[in-house]
Amino acid sequence: MISARTVALACLLLLAPLAARAVQPDEIMSDPRLETRARALSAQLRCMVCQNESIDESHADLARDLRVLVRERLQAGDSDDQIRAFLVRRYGDFILLKPPFKLETWLLWGAPFLILLAGGGIIFVARRRQKSLARANSLPLSEAERAKLEAMLGEEGS
């Protein structure tokens, strides 16, 4: 008997190619070179609805509209750079899956490094503090402290 897990895995494997590309048959251009350019451009553009997928992978209505727009602009003779520039003017650098490094996007590019640096600094300070506490706790007792300790231990023993 086939288990439910096996059936689910088989379904996922059969449907995986469909999830990879969301381009509908009515969107595909008749010119293979233009279609290749459209796919390459679509893979570089972020879906503004899903935000973690390219418009080539997204099934959102806006992603479909953007795919159609890219194809219309290609059909009109625009270059890839012109299409990208048009979309950036309309939606900002966020539309690009790899936004350019410039003054407005420095935090986007630098945040992972800043977080790593801050985490390293916190660990460094915490370890130094831990070592200094360990050193402070391992200092020898003064004569007064030793006498007080012996007195306390003597009281407990009796």
N, C-alpha and C positions, 0 to 999 in steps of 0.2 A: 504494500500500500504506500502511496506517495504522501509524504508529510506536508502539512500546510507551509512549513518553512521552505521546502523545496519548490513548491508551487509559487510562493511569493518571490523567491529568488529568480526563478525562470521568468516570471512576469517582468520583474525589474530589468533583467538582462535583455528581454525582447523590446521593452519600451525605452531603454537607455538611448538608442540612436535618435528617437523622436524628441527626447528632452534636450538633446544637444543643440539642435537648431530649431528655431521657431518660425523660420521663413516659410510662408505659405506658397503653394504652387502658383497662385495668381500674382504673386509679387515677383517671381523670377523673370529676369529680362531675357529676351531672345538672343542677344549678343553675349556669347560666353565670356568675352574679355571684360565687358561692362559688368556682368554679373560677378565675376571674380573680384573686380574693384569694389563693387557694392558690398560684397561679403567681407572683404578686408577692412573697409571703412566701418561697417556695422560692428565688427569685432572690436574696434577701438573706441566705440561710443557707449557711454553708460546709459542704461535705462533709468529714466528719472523717477519711475515708479518703484522698481525693484531695488535699484541703487547698488546691487552687488552683482549684477549681470550686465552683459553687453546687450545692445538692442537686437543683436543677431540671435541671442539665446532666449530672450524674454518673450513671454506670451501676452504681455500687457498691451492694451489698445494703443497707448502712447508709443510704445516701442514699434508697433506695426506702422503707425503713422510716420514715425521717423525713418523706418526702413523704406517706406514708399517715397518719402521726401528725398532721401539720399538717391534713390533710383531715378526720380524725376530730374534732379539736378545733374546727375551723370548723363542722362538722356539729353539734357539741354546743352551739354558740352563743358560743364564746370570741371575744374581739376580737383583732385583729392584735397589739396590745401584750401581751395576756395570753399569747398563744402564744409570742411572742418571749421574754417574761419566763420562761415555763416552760422553754423550751429553754436559756436562759442559766443558770437555776438548775441545770439538769441537766448542761450541758456547759461552762459558763463563757462569757466574752465571746468566746472564740475561735470559737464557732459563728457569730458574726456576721461577714459579709464586711467590714463597716465597723464595727469595734468603737468604743464611745464613748470620748471622751477623758476619762480620769480618772487618779487617782494610780497605779493598777496598770498602766495602758496607756501612760503617758507615754513610756516608752522605745520602745515600738512606733511611736508617732506621731513621736517626736523623733529616732529613729535616723538617718533619711535626712539630716536637717539637721545632726546632730552629725558624721556621716561627711563631709558636704560641707565643714563648717567645719574639721574636722581636716585634710582633704586640702588645703584652701586655706591653712591654717597651715603645713603641711609645705612646700608650694610656695613660700610667702612666705619662710620661713626658708632654704630651699635657694637661692633666688635671691639673697638678701642675702649668704649665705656665698659664693656664686659671684662676686658683685660685689666683695666684700672681698678674695677671693683674687686676682681680676684686678687690683685696685688694688695689692695687695702685690707682685704680679709685675711691675707696670709702673713701680715706683719707680726713679728714676735710680740708677746705681751709684755707690758711694762711690769715693774716690780709690784706696783699697787694693784694692777689688774690680776696678776698672778696670785697675790695674797687673797684678794677678794674671791677669786675662783676656787682656791683651795678651801677657803672658809665655807663657801657654798656647797662644795662637794663633801666637806666634812659634816655639815649639817644633815645632808641627805643620807649619808652612810649611817648615822646614829639612830 
